[in-house]
């Protein structure tokens, strides 16, 4: 339980802070749809990716609303019975039917309170930084009552807006500015507050906070040294295939299942994503090695164990994240001849995407084309694309079409069909 006067003080202080802060760069969200929908809106994503700022952007559409953020040490003793007191404090200040609740997973049993608000015809927005903790409660108690939005650090389009760079009908001079901004984005990523501060130590603090507070403490991880080494290793070796058994041996973890759990924790916190090998058999997908991608290239460069620029890997990671933002089902593909295609997008028709910093090197160009043509034959496809840093052309080979497109055009969603 928490004393009413403390709760009241926190609520008023948080509300004033929330309403005073700048709304920041407007995110690429359908605000009209969100505000018109009667469903509970669930915003999830890695810490510090801008969930609270997005709530402020949504709040512009309402004349009155309630707000509370449970990621506050003064609310550490908040229990489910305290929700009744919270409602009294809210209603004492003003009347509203709109609730904004940040980091709700910090309160055990929160889903019953949110369900009651929904059933009383209130509009509820909640945020959380752990996908599994949210999804288990949502699927159990709120099925059919919510819509979920996964928020990421800035997309490149959002970063262009943040930097006040216009990208519609770009001239040659404007393209140069776009490419300069792209270099910045590839190197430093898109965490909103970090891009405003430009202090790498901020990213290290965010990362360590997630590792210790959200994962080690919450899940009671005993072998903290191995867990931290595993996380740092995956951030260093991103975009590469890995196996739980090899990771287990490398870090002396007790079993492949424990290794799998550790990787799952990192995924739940949105620090990284696993990409499965494409196969019609779900069982084989699970057994095969996975490729790992990280939430942000800037975060990766801040905490990884090497100092090379990894431009090709950074670009591949950025393409993967953009496909995730577009809610695509993404795999990697290996042909029967053991050629690899970076991404296969499972939609109708299937799309094959290869990522290469440049196609000017003949050996590289032949390797990328060979993999795509082999995959197109196996999957009975006529088209595929290669995303490069800034090259554009079309290749016709063996009656197959390969479009080469610049990364920036892909990221601002110029059609590649």
C-alpha positions, 0 to 999 in steps of 0.5 A: 500500500502507498499513503494517499498524500504521497500518491497525490503528490506524485500524481500532481507532479507527474502531470505537471511535468508531462504537460510542460514537456515538449511534444518532440518530433511527431512520430509516424503514427495514425493519430486519427485512428488511435483517437477514434478507436474505442480499444485500449491502446498498448504502446510497447518498445525499448526504454527511452524510444519515445513512448511517453513523448508519443503519449504527449503527442496523442494528448493534444487531441483531448481537452482533459486526461489523467496521467501516471507513470509507474516507473517512479521509485516513490510508487515502488509499493503501489499495489492493486488496491491502490488503484481505487485511491488513484481514481479518487485523486484523479477525479478530485482534480478534474473529470475525464474519460481518458487515461494515460498510464506509463510503464504499467507492467510495474504493478502486479494485477494491472490488467484487471484495473485497465479492463474495468476502465475499458468496460466503463467506456473510458479510453485507455492508453498504456505503455510498457517496456517488456513485451512478454510481461505485457502480452501474457496479461493482455492475452489472458484478460484483455483479448479482443479489447486492445490494439498494440503498437510497437514503437522503435527509436526514430525511423530515418523518415522521423530522423529527417524530420527531427533534423528539419531535412525535407525529402519530397522531390529531392534535388541533387543538393538535397540528396547530398543533405539526405546522404549526410543525414543518413551517415549520421543516422547509420553511425549514431542511430535514432534514440530521440533523447540521445540525438538531442543530447549527443552524449554516448554515455547516455546510451550506455546508461540506458543499456545498463539500466535495462540489463540490471533493473529490467532483466537481472533483477526482475528475472532473478538471473544468477549468472550475471557475468555470463548474461552480460557477456552474452549480451555484449557478444550479441551486440558485437556480432550482430547480423551473424548466425549463432546457435544456443549451444555455441553460446553456451560453450563460449560463456560457460552457461549451464545448458542451451535452454538457459542460453535460450532463456537469456536471449529471450530476456533480451528480446523481451526488453526489445534490445535485440531480435532473432531472425529465423531461417525460412523453412516451410517446417516450423519445427526446422525454423526453431531448430536452425541457427538464428541471426541476431539484429539489435534495436539501434545501431547507435546503441550498438556502437556505444556498447559493442566490444570492437570499434570498426564502423561495420557499415555493411552490417549497420545498413543490414540492421537498419533494413531489418528494423525498417521491415519490422516497423512496417510489420513485415514477417522477416526471415533469412534464406539459404538456397540448396547451393548454400547461398544466403539471401539476407531477407525474405519477406513472407507476403504475397508475393514473397520478396527477396532482399539482399543488402550490400554496401556497394555493388561496384566490387565485381566479386561482391556483385557476383556473389549477391546476384548469384544468391538472389538468382538461385533463390528466385529459381527455387521459389519461382520468383521473377523479381528481387532487390539489392539495397545499397548505400547509394547505387541505383540500377536494374539488372536482367539476368537469366530472365530474372530482374534485380533492382538495385536501390539506394538505402535512403530511398528504401527508408523513405518508402519510395516503391521498390516493386 
